[in-house]
Amino acid sequence: MQFKPPFHGLMAAPHTPMRENGDLNLDMVPLQADHLVNTGVRGAFVCGTTGECQSLTIGERRELAEAWVAASAGRLVLNVHVGTNSARESAELARHAKKIGANAISASPPCFFKAASNQELLEFQMEIAAGAAELPFYHYHIPIFSGHSLAVAPFLKIASGKIPNLVGVKYSNPDLADLLACRTAENSKYEVLFGCDEMLLGALAMGVRGAVGSTYNLAANWYLEMMEAVEAGDLPRAQSMQQRSVALVRLMNELGGIASSKAMMGALGIECGPVRTPLRRLTNEQVQQLRDKFMLLTSMASTVNA
């Protein structure tokens, strides 16, 4: 698929499917890709937080990205997250993403030795983005995990012209004021892909038109309806969709977000398996309880729509 930013619509952050022993289960990737296409999702954010990126080896990240390129067969915009604590290693992953035909790359800040200023962050991201200078590059802002909590808009200002392929931010932070500042930075030069599913309506009000999230794997139709409602000026319907999203995120967070959402994927016929340590693996009973609650939640939503 040819891709030229900006990205509009939903980009799911897919789980990394694993077998019971923790090995990758790449046989599931075609099912994941088909599911996203069939539910109206336009892209996949591969090897992100939901994909347990920092728990994978570099080799596994390459294998996973290759599997997604093959499975999507040009039907999805593939944004491969290449962030690690090593700028050189990340640049290698960026080169690999370009080689296999990914559409874009993203990188989060280092989370061990942290950038103390936006200038230090710029130097780190410049090296990564240069690894695939032909691909659109998105700075991945997720302070709850990276520990880099400085406002992003000032970073965009100093990065302008220094990272030629920087096109925007994957913004996973509830600070809507900074989000709006990012949207309008440098004469609205950069796009913002919002990453807090339970707050998407607020981001849409700020002018965001593209979103990346884990729950788009589970209930993309709710969010697509929300976006349609916003475009139509139907605020009550949009609020109703957001309320369903909040309920889904709360359910997902009951027993650990990634482990829970992986379990719920099984209710859709896509077995993504367990999580890797240090995340807590769910018991079979917990998995079934989550699936039952998820199916009840989706059936209640269907009843309301009927």
C-alpha positions in Angstrom: 0.0 0.0 0.0 1.3 3.4 -0.9 1.1 5.7 2.1 1.5 9.5 2.3 0.8 11.2 5.6 -1.5 12.2 7.2 -3.1 9.0 8.4 -6.9 9.2 9.0 -8.9 6.5 10.7 -8.0 3.7 13.1 -4.6 2.0 13.4 -4.8 -0.9 15.8 -1.9 -1.8 18.0 -1.9 -5.6 17.6 -0.8 -8.1 20.2 2.3 -10.2 19.7 0.8 -13.8 19.5 2.6 -16.3 21.7 2.5 -20.0 22.3 2.1 -21.3 25.9 5.9 -21.7 26.2 6.3 -18.0 25.3 7.6 -18.5 21.8 6.2 -16.4 19.0 3.1 -17.8 17.3 3.4 -16.1 13.9 0.6 -18.4 12.5 -1.9 -16.1 14.1 -0.7 -12.9 12.3 -2.7 -13.6 9.1 -5.8 -14.0 11.3 -5.1 -10.7 13.1 -4.5 -8.9 9.8 -7.7 -10.3 8.2 -9.7 -9.3 11.3 -8.5 -5.7 11.2 -9.2 -5.3 7.5 -12.7 -6.9 8.0 -13.6 -4.5 10.9 -12.6 -1.3 9.1 -9.2 -0.7 10.7 -6.8 1.0 8.2 -3.5 0.3 9.8 -1.4 -1.6 12.3 1.1 -0.2 14.8 3.5 -3.2 14.9 5.8 -4.0 17.9 4.3 -1.2 20.1 3.5 -1.3 23.8 0.5 -3.6 23.2 2.9 -5.8 21.3 5.2 -6.1 24.3 8.0 -4.6 22.2 10.6 -4.3 25.0 10.1 -8.0 26.0 11.0 -9.2 22.5 14.4 -9.9 21.1 15.6 -7.8 18.2 15.4 -11.0 16.0 11.8 -11.6 17.1 10.9 -8.0 16.3 12.3 -8.4 12.8 10.3 -11.7 12.4 7.1 -10.1 13.6 7.4 -7.1 11.3 8.1 -9.4 8.3 5.0 -11.5 9.2 2.8 -8.4 9.3 4.1 -7.2 5.9 3.3 -10.6 4.4 -0.1 -11.0 6.1 -1.3 -7.5 5.3 -0.5 -7.9 1.6 -0.8 -4.1 1.1 -4.2 -3.9 2.8 -3.0 -2.0 5.9 -0.8 0.9 6.6 2.0 -0.7 8.6 3.8 1.6 11.1 6.6 -0.4 12.7 7.8 0.7 16.2 11.6 0.5 16.3 12.3 2.1 19.6 14.8 0.5 22.0 17.2 1.9 24.6 19.9 1.9 21.9 19.7 4.4 19.1 22.0 2.2 17.0 19.9 -0.9 17.5 16.7 1.2 16.7 18.3 2.5 13.5 19.0 -1.1 12.5 15.3 -1.9 13.0 14.4 1.1 11.0 16.6 0.0 8.1 15.0 -3.4 8.3 11.5 -1.9 8.3 12.3 0.0 5.2 13.8 -3.1 3.5 10.7 -5.3 4.1 8.3 -2.7 2.9 6.8 -1.1 6.0 5.0 2.2 5.4 6.3 4.2 8.4 8.3 3.9 11.5 8.0 5.2 15.1 10.3 5.3 18.1 9.7 5.9 21.8 12.3 7.7 23.9 14.9 5.5 25.8 13.5 4.4 29.1 16.7 3.5 31.0 19.2 6.3 30.5 16.6 9.0 29.9 16.9 12.1 27.8 17.0 15.0 30.3 16.0 17.6 27.7 14.3 17.9 24.3 17.7 18.6 22.8 19.1 15.3 24.1 15.9 13.5 22.9 16.3 15.2 19.5 19.8 13.8 19.1 18.6 10.3 20.0 15.7 10.4 17.6 17.7 11.9 14.7 19.9 8.8 14.7 17.0 6.5 14.5 15.0 8.4 11.9 18.1 8.6 9.7 18.1 4.8 9.6 15.1 4.9 7.2 15.2 8.5 6.0 12.7 7.6 3.1 10.0 6.5 5.5 7.7 8.8 7.5 8.9 9.0 11.1 6.6 9.4 14.1 7.9 10.3 17.6 6.2 8.0 20.1 5.2 9.9 23.2 4.2 7.6 26.0 5.6 9.1 29.3 4.0 6.5 31.6 6.5 3.9 30.2 9.3 6.0 28.8 9.6 8.4 31.7 10.1 11.3 29.3 7.3 13.6 30.4 8.4 16.9 28.9 5.8 18.6 26.7 6.0 17.4 23.1 5.2 20.7 21.3 8.6 22.3 22.1 10.3 19.1 20.9 8.5 19.4 17.5 9.7 23.0 17.3 13.4 22.2 17.7 13.0 19.0 15.6 11.6 20.9 12.6 14.2 20.7 9.9 16.5 18.6 11.9 14.6 15.3 11.3 13.5 15.7 7.7 11.2 12.6 7.7 9.4 13.6 11.0 5.7 13.8 10.1 4.1 13.6 13.5 3.6 12.2 17.0 2.0 8.9 18.2 0.6 10.7 21.3 -0.2 8.3 24.2 -0.8 10.8 27.0 -4.1 12.4 28.3 -2.7 15.9 28.2 -5.0 17.4 25.7 -3.5 20.9 26.1 -0.1 19.7 24.9 -1.9 17.6 22.2 -3.5 20.8 20.8 -0.2 22.6 20.9 1.3 19.7 18.9 -1.5 20.0 16.4 -0.8 23.6 15.8 3.0 23.6 16.1 5.0 25.0 13.2 1.8 26.1 11.4 0.1 22.8 11.9 2.9 21.0 10.1 2.7 17.8 12.2 -0.1 15.2 12.6 -1.1 13.6 15.9 -2.1 10.0 16.2 -3.9 9.7 19.5 -3.2 6.7 21.7 -5.6 6.9 24.6 -8.7 5.0 23.4 -10.9 6.0 26.4 -10.4 9.7 25.6 -10.6 9.6 21.8 -13.7 11.9 21.7 -11.7 14.7 23.4 -8.9 14.3 20.9 -11.4 14.4 18.0 -12.6 17.7 19.4 -9.0 19.0 19.2 -8.9 18.1 15.5 -7.3 14.7 15.6 -8.3 12.4 12.7 -6.1 9.4 13.3 -5.8 7.1 16.3 -3.7 4.2 17.4 -5.0 1.9 20.1 -5.2 -1.6 21.5 -9.0 -1.7 21.8 -9.4 -1.2 18.1 -8.5 -4.9 17.9 -11.6 -5.6 19.9 -14.3 -3.1 19.0 -13.3 -1.0 16.0 -16.9 -0.5 15.0 -17.6 1.5 18.2 -14.9 4.0 17.4 -15.7 4.3 13.7 -19.3 5.1 14.7 -17.9 7.7 17.2 -15.9 9.3 14.4 -18.8 9.3 12.1 -21.0 10.9 14.8 -18.5 13.7 15.3 -18.4 14.4 11.6 -22.2 14.5 11.6 -22.3 16.8 14.6 -24.2 14.1 16.7 -22.5 14.7 20.1 -24.9 12.4 22.1 -24.2 9.4 19.8 -20.5 10.1 20.0 -20.6 10.3 23.8 -22.5 7.0 23.9 -19.8 5.3 21.9 -17.1 6.8 24.2 -18.9 5.5 27.2 -18.8 2.0 25.7 -15.1 2.5 25.1 -14.5 3.5 28.8 -16.3 0.3 29.9 -14.1 -1.8 27.7 -10.9 -0.2 28.9 -12.0 -0.6 32.5 -12.7 -4.3 31.8 -9.3 -4.6 30.1 -7.5 -3.1 33.1 -9.1 -5.3 35.7 -6.4 -7.9 35.5 -3.6 -6.1 33.6 -4.3 -4.4 30.3 -2.2 -6.4 27.8 -2.9 -9.8 29.4 -6.6 -9.1 29.6 -6.9 -7.8 26.0 -4.9 -10.8 24.8 -7.4 -13.0 26.6 -10.4 -11.2 25.1 -9.0 -11.6 21.6 -9.7 -15.3 22.0 -13.4 -14.6 22.2 -13.1 -13.4 18.6 -11.4 -16.6 17.5 -7.8 -15.2 17.6 -5.7 -16.8 20.3 -2.9 -14.5 21.1 -1.6 -16.6 24.1 0.0 -15.4 27.3 2.2 -12.4 28.1 5.9 -12.5 28.9 7.4 -11.8 32.3 7.4 -9.5 34.1 3.8 -9.1 33.1 1.5 -11.5 35.0 0.1 -14.5 33.2 -3.7 -15.0 33.7 -5.1 -18.3 34.9 -7.5 -20.3 32.6 -10.4 -19.3 34.9 -9.5 -15.6 34.7 -9.2 -15.8 30.9 -12.7 -17.4 30.6 -14.2 -14.8 33.0 -12.8 -12.0 30.9 -14.1 -13.5 27.7 -17.5 -13.9 29.2 -17.6 -10.3 30.4 -16.4 -9.1 27.1 -19.0 -10.9 25.1 -21.7 -9.6 27.5 -20.4 -6.1 27.0 -20.5 -6.4 23.2 -23.9 -8.1 23.2 -25.3 -5.3 25.3 -23.9 -2.8 22.8 -25.5 -4.7 20.0 -28.9 -4.7 21.8 -28.7 -0.9 22.2 -28.0 -0.5 18.5 -30.8 -2.8 17.4 
